[in-house]
Amino acid sequence: MPLLLFLNERSCTSNASPPEVAKAMDGLIRVLREARTWREIALVTRTPLARSELARGYYYQQWAADNRHRNQRQYIKALRNRAPFAEVLPRDPVPGDVEHEYAGERVEGIGAAHLLDGLAVSLPVSTAWHRSWLEVTVRTLVESDEGHVVMREATEPVRHGSRPVDLKAHERWGRSSGLHAIGSPTQLWAERADFFPSLRFLPRARQDLESLQPPAFVQVRGLLARLEESVARWDPSAAAVPAWQGAKVTPEHEQRKRLCSFTDEEGEKHCYDWHGRFTPGAGRLHFRLLPGERALEIAYIGPKIEP
């Protein structure tokens, strides 16, 4: 499942001018790109983007029609967009049983982020949205000990960002959110594109993954997350290899490279000599780098390959 980012509709009700909105949209896209380095994301909006208001009387379609925003428009178009908020909300509690208020006004996107433990994002049209957390008043209908329905009120923090710097506090959570709930190789394989969008897997790697015992599976799951982080931050034009984030990754010794030949989906043989290590035992995950795609391709997961 992708990481859900809920657009704060309150940040889209300002009196900002079209140039100010354009600048704010550039900022929002930087936030989306940063979150996208963590894992696959989906942007959830109150209305479909084409009909969404970005400022009072100024709509997404008007912004998108300006060809100066072509690259930004294409990036957003490539994202998964879901609307309305209710589409992703749980049926229990039902709408109406919970209300969310921020700075004296009801909020839907921030509230949805709270209910689903997601991330609220805002158009940075004001410094008021330059923060990593929003303290939200949550009112819930509950049954008292006497059997009466009463309104309970509490203040809860909600993850939020309108600038890439705001997301620093949430990076560890964003990278691991949902991944620890993946308890089997079969489920991980089915959801690999959501959690590891920068990693490619040869079909043969599926059997390797499904052959792992539970302790090794947990280790491999973590290793894949670290490889994803490394590749997502990689700029192939600036560095030949990624800066490996928390993973011990090395190329195979020259005399062992002949053991690392595998056939890709096009029927071509390649050397997958780069490898990350995992335990228990001398576990190895072999891959090759794909600089043109800013990705890596995994061919083997298992014990150290022996002659």
N, C-alpha and C positions, 0 to 999 in steps of 0.2 A: 504494500500500500504506500502511495506517495505521502510525503510530509505535506500536511494541509496548512496553507497560509491564507488567513482570512483578511480581506481588505476592509479596513475600518471605514465605514461609510461616513462617519463624522468628519473625517479628514477630507472628504470630497464635497463638503457643503460650504466652503469658504467663498469669498468674493475675489479670489485670485484671478488675474488677467490671463489670457491665453499664453503669453510668454512666461509668466510665473508658473502656470500649470505645466508647460513644457519642461521647465527646469526641474520641477518637482517630479515629473514622470521619469526624467533621467535618473533622479535619485532613487525612485522606487525600483527601477529596473536594476540598478546597482545592488539593491537589497535582494532582489529576486536571484540575481546571478550569484551572489554570495551564498544564499541558502541552497542554491542548486549545486554548489561544490560539495555540500554535505551528502545529498542524495536526491532522488527524483522528487519534484514538488508539484503541487497543484494549487492554483490560485482560486479561492472561493470568494464569490462576490454576491451582493444582494440581488442584482439583476445581471443578465448576460452582459458581457463587456460591451458589446456593440450598443447597448441601450443604457450604459452606466453614465452617471453624471460625475464629472471630475471637479467641477466647481459650479456654483449656482448659474444655471443657464448655459453651461458649456459641457458638451458630452464627449465621450470617448471617440465617437465617430468623427467629430470635428477635428480632434487632435490627430487621429489616424489618417485623415484625409490630407494632412500637410505632408508633402513628400520629404520634407526635411527630417521627418521622424520615421522614415522607411525602415531603417535597421532595427530601431526599437520596436516598431510595430511587428516586424517579422519575428522578433524574439518572443514577444508576448503571444503572438499567434501560435507559436510552437509549444507553448505551455498548455497543460490541461487546465481547462476552466470549468468550474462547476457553479451553478446558480439555480435557485436561490440558496441562502444559507441552510434553509430547512431540508434541502436535499441530502445533506450529510449529517444532520443532527439525529441523535437517537430518538426512538419513539418514546422512551421512558427516561427522564421525565418528559411529559408531553408539553408542547408549546403552551405558555400561559401559566404553567406551574413554577417557572423560573423567570425572573426579570433581572436584567443587568443595567446598572447605571454608572456613568462616568462623568465627573465634573457636573453633576446635576441633570444630565440628560440620559435618556435610554439609549443603549447601544446594542446593535445586533451582531455585527461582525466580531467585536471584542467579546461579546457574550458567547458566541459560538466557539471562539477560540478557547474560552474558559471551559466550556462544557466538554470539549473534545481534547483538552490538553494540547492544543495546537499553538500556532504563532499568529498573532495579529500584526498586520503591516499597515502603515499609513503613508499617504502622500505627504512628503515633508514640506508642506506649504507654510508651516509655522514651527517655531522652536518648541512650542508646547508638545509636539510629537517627538522631540529628540530625547527619547528615553527608552531604556531596555525593559522596563516593567511598568504596568499601569495598575494602580490600586482601584479596583472596581467594587462597587456595592452590589452584592448578590442577595436578592430576596426570593425566598423559596416557600411554597405552600407545604406545610407539614402537619401531621396529626399530633396533637399534644397528648400527654399521658391521660388526660381526661376524655380523650376522644374527639376533641374539637379541632377543626382545621384552622390553623393560625399561620401568620406570615413570619418567617424567621429571617433576620437580616444579618449579614456578615460582610466583612471586607476581605477580598481575595486578590492576590497578585496574578496578573496575566502577562505571559511573555509577549514582547512587542518589539518592533523595530521600524524605524523610518530611514535609518542610515546604516551602512555596513558596520560601523563601529558599535551600533546598538546590538548587533547580533553576536558579538564576542561572548557575551554572558550566556548565550544559548547554544554555542557551537557543539559542546560535548553532548548536550541533550539532543540536539538536532541530528547528529550523526548516529546516535545509538537508539533514538526513539523508535520503538517498534521492533528493532532488530533483535533485542534480547527475548522478545516473545516468540521468535521463530525457533521452534524447538525440534525441527526435523530437517534432514537434508532434502526431502521431497518438497517441503514447504519453501525452503530457501531457494531451491532451484526455480520453483514456480514464480517467486517474487524477486528474482535476481535483478531484473531490469529496474525495479523501483529502488532497491537499496544500493545497487552497484552499476549505475548508468555508464561509468567509464571502463567497465570490465567486460570483455568478451569471453565466452566459454566455448571451446570445441565440444561437440556432442558427446565425445568419449568421457569428458570430465564429469558428466552427470553420474555415470556409474561409479567413478572414483569417489565422488561426494557421498553417494548413497551407501558406499561400503564403509564409511568412517564409523568408528565406535563413538559413543557419546562424548567422552573426554576430548577426543581429537576433533570432533565436529565443533565443539565450543571454541577450541583454539583456532580452527580454520575460519569460522564465522568472524572472529575478531580480526584475524589476519586479512581477510577480504575487506573488512571495513577500513583498515589502515592502508591497504593498497588503493582503495577507492579515493581516500583522502589525498594520498600522494599524487595520484594521476590527475585528480580534479584541479590541483594547484600547479600542475606542470605546464610550463610554457616551452614547447619543443624548440621554438626559435631561439630561446635563450640558454637552454641546457639540454644536453644530449640525453640525460636520464632524469627522472623525477628525484626530488629530495624526499627520501623515504621517511615517512612519518611513523616513528615508533615501531618499525618492523625491520628485522635483520634480513636484508636482501642483498644478494651478491650474484655475480655471473659464475657459471661453472668453470672449473679449471679446464685449460685447453685440451688436456688428454681425456677429459670426460665428456666433452661436448658431443662426441659421436653417439652418446647414450641418450641424448636429449632431442632426437629427431622425431617429429610427429607430423601427420598429414592433416592439413586444414580442410575446411568444407569445400574448397575448390579443387581438392585432389593434389595440392602442391605440398611438398615436404619443406619444413622449416626447422630451424634449431631453436628450441625453447629453453635456452640455457640459464636465463635469469630465474632465480628461485628465492622464495621466502621460506622460512623454517617454522615448524610448529611441533609441539609435543603432544602427548608423551611419545618417547622414542625419537628417532631421527626423521621426522616428517618433513616432506618437501612439497612445495606448490610451484610448479614450473610454468613459465610464461615467456612471451616475447613482447617487445614494445612495438606499438603502432604509432609512430610520431605523427603521421598524416591525419590520423583520427583522434589524436590525443587520447589514446586508449592503450590497454594491454590485453593480450589474448592468452587465456589459460588453457593449457593442454593436459596437465597431469596434477593430481592431488593424491599423495600416498606416501609410502615409505621411501627412503632414499633409494634412487635407482641404482641397481647393482648390475655389473656386466653379466 
